[in-house]
């Protein structure tokens, strides 16, 4: 007997409502920021009751964390074994997803709210930044193991070099949407990372 079918467990959770709430949260984070987003507004935007939202995520911080985790699940390219191609593919996927959901705005509002909440930066790290960095780091580690990259490579620093360029260029007003931008970033990084 499944968990949902056991007596006394209540109704089966509607995954469609979960997705609607998380999608609404992402939209509100991008357009209104953490401070102006409320659980009530999320419920209204998702077309569900407040009880539905609160029964799944008892606090705004938990809801934000779940929404950011929901974002990271999409479109992760399969590794090919070619360091350059894999880094470019990951950077393209990151850039596209960030553009699609307004992730730079979301990150900015989470950072702005951090002094008041004291927990959002940690939630952002765990929900989206560290898992995404892990994908880039795995490609770099595999490159070191194959001998494609320097044996003494500091993988975490190299990951920051590649991933951090998207944030830095966005803040500097550089055109990160240009077709050749991901390859240029990766090629510049690899020029110092190869053995």
ZIRA-V334457 format. One record per pair of residues at least 24 apart in sequence whose ideal C-beta (glycine too) atoms are under 10 Angstrom apart, sorted by the first residue. I is the first residue (numbers start at 1). GAP is how many residues later the second one is. D is the distance in whole Angstrom. If there is no record, write none. Layout:
BEGIN
<<I & GAP & D> <I & GAP & D>>
END
This chain:
BEGIN
<<10 & 45 & 10> <13 & 39 & 10> <13 & 42 & 9> <13 & 43 & 8> <14 & 34 & 9> <14 & 38 & 8> <16 & 32 & 10> <17 & 29 & 7> <17 & 30 & 9> <17 & 31 & 5> <17 & 32 & 9> <17 & 35 & 6> <17 & 36 & 9> <17 & 39 & 8> <18 & 28 & 9> <18 & 30 & 9> <18 & 34 & 9> <18 & 35 & 10> <18 & 38 & 7> <18 & 39 & 10> <18 & 48 & 8> <18 & 52 & 9> <19 & 27 & 9> <19 & 51 & 8> <20 & 25 & 9> <20 & 26 & 4> <20 & 27 & 6> <20 & 28 & 6> <20 & 32 & 9> <21 & 24 & 9> <21 & 25 & 5> <21 & 26 & 9> <21 & 27 & 6> <21 & 31 & 7> <21 & 32 & 6> <21 & 35 & 7> <21 & 36 & 8> <21 & 42 & 8> <21 & 45 & 8> <21 & 46 & 8> <21 & 49 & 9> <22 & 24 & 8> <22 & 34 & 9> <22 & 35 & 9> <22 & 41 & 8> <22 & 44 & 6> <22 & 45 & 5> <22 & 46 & 9> <22 & 47 & 9> <22 & 48 & 4> <22 & 49 & 8> <23 & 44 & 8> <23 & 47 & 8> <23 & 48 & 10> <23 & 78 & 9> <24 & 24 & 9> <24 & 29 & 9> <24 & 39 & 10> <24 & 43 & 9> <25 & 28 & 9> <25 & 32 & 9> <25 & 35 & 9> <25 & 38 & 6> <25 & 39 & 7> <25 & 41 & 8> <25 & 42 & 4> <25 & 43 & 9> <25 & 45 & 8> <25 & 46 & 10> <25 & 81 & 10> <26 & 38 & 9> <26 & 41 & 5> <26 & 42 & 8> <26 & 44 & 7> <26 & 45 & 6> <26 & 74 & 10> <26 & 75 & 5> <26 & 76 & 8> <26 & 77 & 9> <26 & 80 & 7> <27 & 40 & 9> <27 & 74 & 8> <27 & 75 & 8> <27 & 79 & 10> <28 & 39 & 9> <28 & 78 & 10> <28 & 81 & 10> <29 & 34 & 10> <29 & 35 & 7> <29 & 38 & 7> <29 & 39 & 8> <29 & 42 & 10> <29 & 72 & 9> <29 & 73 & 8> <29 & 74 & 9> <29 & 76 & 8> <29 & 77 & 5> <29 & 78 & 9> <29 & 79 & 10> <29 & 80 & 6> <29 & 81 & 8> <30 & 70 & 10> <30 & 71 & 6> <30 & 72 & 3> <30 & 73 & 8> <30 & 74 & 9> <30 & 75 & 5> <30 & 76 & 5> <30 & 77 & 10> <30 & 78 & 10> <30 & 79 & 8> <31 & 71 & 7> <31 & 74 & 8> <31 & 75 & 10> <31 & 78 & 10> <32 & 73 & 9> <32 & 77 & 8> <33 & 72 & 8> <33 & 73 & 8> <33 & 75 & 8> <33 & 76 & 4> <33 & 77 & 9> <33 & 79 & 7> <33 & 80 & 7> <34 & 26 & 8> <34 & 27 & 9> <34 & 30 & 7> <34 & 72 & 8> <34 & 74 & 10> <34 & 75 & 5> <34 & 76 & 6> <34 & 77 & 9> <34 & 78 & 7> <34 & 79 & 4> <34 & 80 & 9> <34 & 82 & 9> <34 & 83 & 8> <34 & 86 & 7> <35 & 25 & 10> <35 & 74 & 7> <35 & 77 & 8> <35 & 78 & 6> <35 & 81 & 8> <35 & 82 & 9> <36 & 73 & 9> <37 & 26 & 9> <37 & 27 & 8> <37 & 30 & 10> <37 & 72 & 8> <37 & 76 & 10> <39 & 24 & 7> <42 & 25 & 9> <59 & 60 & 9> <60 & 53 & 10> <60 & 57 & 8> <60 & 60 & 9> <61 & 52 & 10> <61 & 56 & 6> <61 & 57 & 9> <61 & 58 & 5> <61 & 59 & 6> <61 & 61 & 9> <61 & 62 & 6> <62 & 57 & 10> <62 & 61 & 8> <63 & 60 & 10> <64 & 42 & 9> <64 & 45 & 10> <64 & 46 & 7> <64 & 49 & 9> <64 & 53 & 9> <64 & 55 & 9> <64 & 56 & 7> <64 & 59 & 6> <64 & 60 & 8> <64 & 63 & 8> <65 & 54 & 9> <65 & 55 & 9> <65 & 57 & 9> <65 & 58 & 4> <65 & 59 & 8> <65 & 60 & 10> <65 & 61 & 7> <65 & 62 & 5> <65 & 63 & 9> <66 & 57 & 9> <66 & 61 & 8> <67 & 34 & 10> <67 & 39 & 9> <67 & 56 & 10> <67 & 60 & 8> <67 & 61 & 9> <68 & 33 & 10> <68 & 35 & 9> <68 & 38 & 7> <68 & 39 & 9> <68 & 42 & 8> <68 & 52 & 10> <68 & 55 & 7> <68 & 56 & 6> <68 & 57 & 10> <68 & 58 & 9> <68 & 59 & 4> <68 & 60 & 4> <68 & 61 & 9> <68 & 63 & 10> <69 & 54 & 9> <69 & 57 & 8> <69 & 58 & 4> <69 & 59 & 7> <69 & 62 & 8> <70 & 31 & 10> <70 & 57 & 9> <70 & 58 & 9> <71 & 26 & 7> <71 & 27 & 9> <71 & 29 & 9> <71 & 30 & 6> <71 & 32 & 7> <71 & 35 & 8> <71 & 56 & 8> <71 & 57 & 6> <71 & 61 & 10> <72 & 25 & 8> <72 & 31 & 10> <72 & 55 & 7> <72 & 56 & 5> <72 & 57 & 9> <72 & 58 & 10> <72 & 59 & 5> <72 & 60 & 6> <72 & 63 & 9> <73 & 58 & 9> <74 & 26 & 9> <74 & 27 & 9> <75 & 25 & 9> <76 & 55 & 9> <76 & 56 & 9> <76 & 59 & 6> <77 & 58 & 9> <79 & 56 & 9> <79 & 59 & 7> <79 & 60 & 6> <79 & 63 & 7> <80 & 59 & 10> <81 & 58 & 9> <81 & 61 & 7> <81 & 62 & 9> <81 & 65 & 8> <81 & 67 & 9> <82 & 57 & 9> <82 & 60 & 10> <82 & 61 & 9> <82 & 64 & 10> <82 & 66 & 8> <83 & 56 & 6> <83 & 57 & 7> <83 & 59 & 7> <83 & 60 & 4> <83 & 61 & 9> <83 & 63 & 8> <83 & 65 & 5> <83 & 66 & 7> <83 & 103 & 9> <83 & 107 & 7> <83 & 110 & 8> <83 & 111 & 9> <84 & 55 & 10> <84 & 59 & 9> <84 & 64 & 9> <84 & 99 & 8> <84 & 102 & 6> <84 & 103 & 7> <84 & 105 & 10> <84 & 106 & 6> <84 & 110 & 10> <85 & 54 & 9> <85 & 98 & 10> <85 & 101 & 9> <86 & 49 & 9> <86 & 50 & 9> <86 & 52 & 9> <86 & 53 & 4> <86 & 54 & 9> <86 & 56 & 8> <86 & 57 & 8> <86 & 100 & 9> <87 & 48 & 10> <87 & 49 & 7> <87 & 52 & 6> <87 & 53 & 8> <87 & 56 & 9> <87 & 71 & 10> <87 & 72 & 10> <87 & 75 & 6> <87 & 76 & 10> <87 & 95 & 8> <87 & 96 & 9> <87 & 98 & 8> <87 & 99 & 5> <87 & 100 & 10> <87 & 102 & 8> <87 & 103 & 8> <87 & 106 & 10> <88 & 74 & 10> <88 & 93 & 10> <88 & 94 & 5> <88 & 95 & 5> <88 & 96 & 10> <88 & 97 & 8> <88 & 98 & 5> <88 & 99 & 9> <89 & 46 & 10> <89 & 50 & 9> <89 & 93 & 8> <89 & 97 & 10> <90 & 42 & 8> <90 & 45 & 6> <90 & 46 & 6> <90 & 48 & 9> <90 & 49 & 7> <90 & 72 & 8> <90 & 73 & 9> <90 & 92 & 9> <90 & 96 & 9> <91 & 45 & 8> <91 & 71 & 7> <91 & 72 & 8> <91 & 74 & 8> <91 & 75 & 7> <91 & 85 & 9> <91 & 90 & 8> <91 & 91 & 4> <91 & 92 & 9> <91 & 94 & 6> <91 & 95 & 7> <91 & 98 & 10> <92 & 87 & 10> <92 & 89 & 9> <92 & 90 & 5> <92 & 91 & 9> <92 & 94 & 10> <93 & 39 & 9> <93 & 42 & 9> <93 & 89 & 9> <94 & 38 & 6> <94 & 41 & 9> <94 & 42 & 9> <94 & 68 & 10> <94 & 69 & 7> <94 & 72 & 6> <94 & 88 & 9> <95 & 71 & 6> <95 & 74 & 10> <95 & 75 & 9> <95 & 81 & 6> <95 & 82 & 8> <95 & 86 & 8> <95 & 87 & 7> <95 & 90 & 10> <96 & 81 & 10> <97 & 31 & 10> <97 & 35 & 9> <98 & 34 & 10> <98 & 68 & 7> <98 & 69 & 9> <98 & 72 & 8> <98 & 78 & 9> <99 & 71 & 10> <99 & 77 & 8> <99 & 78 & 7> <103 & 25 & 8> <103 & 63 & 10> <103 & 67 & 10> <104 & 62 & 9> <104 & 63 & 8> <104 & 66 & 5> <104 & 67 & 8> <104 & 72 & 10> <107 & 60 & 8> <107 & 63 & 10> <108 & 62 & 10> <108 & 63 & 9> <129 & 34 & 8> <132 & 27 & 10> <132 & 31 & 7> <133 & 26 & 5> <133 & 27 & 8> <133 & 29 & 9> <133 & 30 & 6> <133 & 31 & 10> <134 & 25 & 9> <135 & 24 & 9> <135 & 28 & 9> <136 & 24 & 9> <136 & 25 & 10> <136 & 26 & 6> <136 & 27 & 6> <137 & 25 & 10> <137 & 26 & 9> <140 & 49 & 10> <140 & 50 & 10> <140 & 53 & 8> <143 & 47 & 9> <143 & 50 & 8> <143 & 51 & 9> <143 & 52 & 9> <144 & 49 & 9> <144 & 51 & 9> <147 & 48 & 7> <148 & 42 & 9> <148 & 45 & 9> <148 & 46 & 7> <148 & 47 & 7> <149 & 41 & 8> <149 & 44 & 5> <149 & 45 & 6> <149 & 46 & 6> <150 & 42 & 9> <150 & 43 & 6> <150 & 44 & 7> <150 & 45 & 5> <151 & 44 & 7> <152 & 43 & 9> <153 & 39 & 10> <153 & 40 & 6> <153 & 41 & 9> <153 & 42 & 9> <154 & 39 & 10> <155 & 38 & 10> <157 & 36 & 10> <158 & 31 & 7> <158 & 32 & 9> <158 & 34 & 9> <158 & 35 & 6> <159 & 30 & 10> <161 & 24 & 9> <161 & 25 & 10> <161 & 27 & 9> <161 & 28 & 5> <161 & 29 & 10> <161 & 31 & 8> <161 & 32 & 8> <162 & 24 & 7> <162 & 26 & 9> <162 & 27 & 5> <162 & 28 & 9> <162 & 31 & 9> <165 & 24 & 8>>
END
